[in-house]
Each structure stands twice: as C-alpha cells, then as structure tokens.
Amino acid sequence: QVRLVESGGGLVQAGGSLRLSCAASGSIFSSNVMGWHRQAPGKQRELVAGITSGRTNYADSVKGRAIISRDNAKNAVYLQMNSLQPEDTAVYYCHVIVAGVNYWGQGTQVTVSS
C-alpha cells in the first residue's frame, strides 16, 4: 500500500515562489515514476512535472519556472515553483505509479494572487 501526503501549498503573490513536498510511504523505488499534477477549477487534471530514474519532464506552461526533485532515501518528491502567476492557481497532487497502479495524494491548494 502506498500513501502520499502533500504539503507546502498556500497563498502567494504573483511573481512569488513555493516549494511543494510529498512524503510517500510504501515500497517506492527510483525507477517508479513520481510527479506532480494540478487541477484548476473547471479544468481537467494536468501533468506539471515528472521524474523517474533521474530523468525529468515538464509541462510547457511551467518550463523554466519549475524544478522537480526527489530524495529516494526519504521517499519524497518536491516541486519548486518560481515566478508564479494567477494561472498557476490549482490544487496540486502528488502522484506515483507502482506496479502499474496509480496512487494520488489528497492535494494541496496553491493560490496565486495578482
């Protein structure tokens, strides 16, 4: 069983930064895909960034503003978001795929004020 708990969301002014953290419990390896998705009101959930075996990928909308990192010893994944804009406002979800099963955290709200 895998459990994911996010933290670090909040209210920030446009141009500001936030660092989201996700602590995972269970058997997770560096080869397991971990990532962050987000869902804004009235929109579909979308991938923000992913990381596996040291390789990263980012949505075009956050390239150059986001950095995803991982601490395999702590079973943790992080998302540093800089130059935040109001359109980044969403609930951010941590995600991991283990043995073909998708696991999600409960989400953390990020609100960017203009």
ZATORKE-796780 format. One record per residue (C-alpha): residue number from 1; residue in one letter; x negated, y negated, z negated. Coordinates in steps of 0.5 Angstrom, whole numbers, plus 2048, in hexadecimal, padded with zeros to 3 digits. Layout:
N
{num->NUM&residuo->A&east->X&north->Y&up->Z};
...
END
This chain:
114
{num->1&residuo->Q&east->800&north->800&up->800};
{num->2&residuo->V&east->7FD&north->7F9&up->802};
{num->3&residuo->R&east->7FF&north->7F3&up->7FF};
{num->4&residuo->L&east->7FE&north->7EC&up->801};
{num->5&residuo->V&east->7FE&north->7E5&up->7FD};
{num->6&residuo->E&east->7FD&north->7DF&up->800};
{num->7&residuo->S&east->7FB&north->7D8&up->7FC};
{num->8&residuo->G&east->7F9&north->7D1&up->7FE};
{num->9&residuo->G&east->7FF&north->7CE&up->801};
{num->10&residuo->G&east->801&north->7C7&up->800};
{num->11&residuo->L&east->803&north->7C0&up->802};
{num->12&residuo->V&east->7FD&north->7BD&up->805};
{num->13&residuo->Q&east->7FD&north->7B6&up->809};
{num->14&residuo->A&east->7FC&north->7B6&up->811};
{num->15&residuo->G&east->7F4&north->7B7&up->812};
{num->16&residuo->G&east->7F3&north->7BB&up->80C};
{num->17&residuo->S&east->7F1&north->7C2&up->80A};
{num->18&residuo->L&east->7F3&north->7C8&up->807};
{num->19&residuo->R&east->7F0&north->7CF&up->805};
{num->20&residuo->L&east->7F5&north->7D5&up->805};
{num->21&residuo->S&east->7F3&north->7DB&up->802};
{num->22&residuo->C&east->7F5&north->7E2&up->802};
{num->23&residuo->A&east->7F4&north->7E7&up->7FD};
{num->24&residuo->A&east->7F5&north->7EE&up->7FF};
{num->25&residuo->S&east->7F6&north->7F5&up->7FB};
{num->26&residuo->G&east->7F5&north->7FC&up->7FE};
{num->27&residuo->S&east->7F0&north->7FF&up->803};
{num->28&residuo->I&east->7EE&north->7FA&up->808};
{num->29&residuo->F&east->7E8&north->7FA&up->80C};
{num->30&residuo->S&east->7E4&north->7F5&up->810};
{num->31&residuo->S&east->7E7&north->7F9&up->816};
{num->32&residuo->N&east->7EE&north->7F7&up->814};
{num->33&residuo->V&east->7F1&north->7F1&up->818};
{num->34&residuo->M&east->7F3&north->7EC&up->813};
{num->35&residuo->G&east->7F5&north->7E5&up->815};
{num->36&residuo->W&east->7FA&north->7DF&up->813};
{num->37&residuo->H&east->801&north->7DE&up->817};
{num->38&residuo->R&east->805&north->7D8&up->816};
{num->39&residuo->Q&east->80D&north->7D7&up->817};
{num->40&residuo->A&east->810&north->7D0&up->817};
{num->41&residuo->P&east->817&north->7CE&up->816};
{num->42&residuo->G&east->81B&north->7D1&up->81C};
{num->43&residuo->K&east->815&north->7D4&up->820};
{num->44&residuo->Q&east->812&north->7DB&up->820};
{num->45&residuo->R&east->80C&north->7DD&up->81C};
{num->46&residuo->E&east->806&north->7DC&up->820};
{num->47&residuo->L&east->7FF&north->7DE&up->81F};
{num->48&residuo->V&east->7FA&north->7D9&up->81C};
{num->49&residuo->A&east->7F3&north->7DD&up->81C};
{num->50&residuo->G&east->7F1&north->7E4&up->81B};
{num->51&residuo->I&east->7EB&north->7E7&up->819};
{num->52&residuo->T&east->7E8&north->7EE&up->81A};
{num->53&residuo->S&east->7E1&north->7F1&up->819};
{num->54&residuo->G&east->7DE&north->7EA&up->819};
{num->55&residuo->R&east->7E2&north->7E8&up->820};
{num->56&residuo->T&east->7E7&north->7E2&up->81F};
{num->57&residuo->N&east->7EC&north->7E0&up->824};
{num->58&residuo->Y&east->7F0&north->7D9&up->823};
{num->59&residuo->A&east->7F7&north->7D6&up->826};
{num->60&residuo->D&east->7F5&north->7D1&up->82B};
{num->61&residuo->S&east->7F9&north->7CC&up->826};
{num->62&residuo->V&east->7F4&north->7CD&up->821};
{num->63&residuo->K&east->7ED&north->7CE&up->824};
{num->64&residuo->G&east->7E8&north->7C9&up->822};
{num->65&residuo->R&east->7EC&north->7C8&up->81B};
{num->66&residuo->A&east->7ED&north->7CF&up->818};
{num->67&residuo->I&east->7E8&north->7D4&up->815};
{num->68&residuo->I&east->7EA&north->7DB&up->813};
{num->69&residuo->S&east->7E5&north->7DE&up->80F};
{num->70&residuo->R&east->7E5&north->7E5&up->80B};
{num->71&residuo->D&east->7E2&north->7E8&up->805};
{num->72&residuo->N&east->7E2&north->7EF&up->806};
{num->73&residuo->A&east->7E0&north->7F0&up->7FF};
{num->74&residuo->K&east->7E5&north->7EC&up->7FC};
{num->75&residuo->N&east->7EB&north->7EF&up->801};
{num->76&residuo->A&east->7EC&north->7E8&up->802};
{num->77&residuo->V&east->7ED&north->7E3&up->808};
{num->78&residuo->Y&east->7ED&north->7DC&up->809};
{num->79&residuo->L&east->7EF&north->7D6&up->80D};
{num->80&residuo->Q&east->7EC&north->7D0&up->80D};
{num->81&residuo->M&east->7F1&north->7CB&up->811};
{num->82&residuo->N&east->7EE&north->7C4&up->812};
{num->83&residuo->S&east->7F1&north->7BE&up->816};
{num->84&residuo->L&east->7F8&north->7C0&up->814};
{num->85&residuo->Q&east->7FE&north->7BD&up->818};
{num->86&residuo->P&east->805&north->7BD&up->817};
{num->87&residuo->E&east->806&north->7C2&up->81C};
{num->88&residuo->D&east->802&north->7C7&up->817};
{num->89&residuo->T&east->807&north->7C7&up->812};
{num->90&residuo->A&east->80A&north->7CE&up->811};
{num->91&residuo->V&east->80A&north->7D4&up->80D};
{num->92&residuo->Y&east->803&north->7D7&up->80E};
{num->93&residuo->Y&east->803&north->7DF&up->80D};
{num->94&residuo->C&east->7FD&north->7E4&up->80C};
{num->95&residuo->H&east->7FD&north->7EA&up->810};
{num->96&residuo->V&east->7F9&north->7F0&up->810};
{num->97&residuo->I&east->7FA&north->7F7&up->815};
{num->98&residuo->V&east->7F8&north->7FD&up->811};
{num->99&residuo->A&east->7F9&north->804&up->814};
{num->100&residuo->G&east->7FE&north->801&up->819};
{num->101&residuo->V&east->802&north->7FE&up->814};
{num->102&residuo->N&east->803&north->7F6&up->814};
{num->103&residuo->Y&east->803&north->7F3&up->80D};
{num->104&residuo->W&east->805&north->7EC&up->80B};
{num->105&residuo->G&east->804&north->7E7&up->805};
{num->106&residuo->Q&east->80A&north->7E3&up->803};
{num->107&residuo->G&east->808&north->7DD&up->806};
{num->108&residuo->T&east->805&north->7D6&up->803};
{num->109&residuo->Q&east->808&north->7D0&up->805};
{num->110&residuo->V&east->804&north->7CA&up->809};
{num->111&residuo->T&east->807&north->7C4&up->80A};
{num->112&residuo->V&east->803&north->7BE&up->80D};
{num->113&residuo->S&east->806&north->7B7&up->80D};
{num->114&residuo->S&east->805&north->7B2&up->812};
END
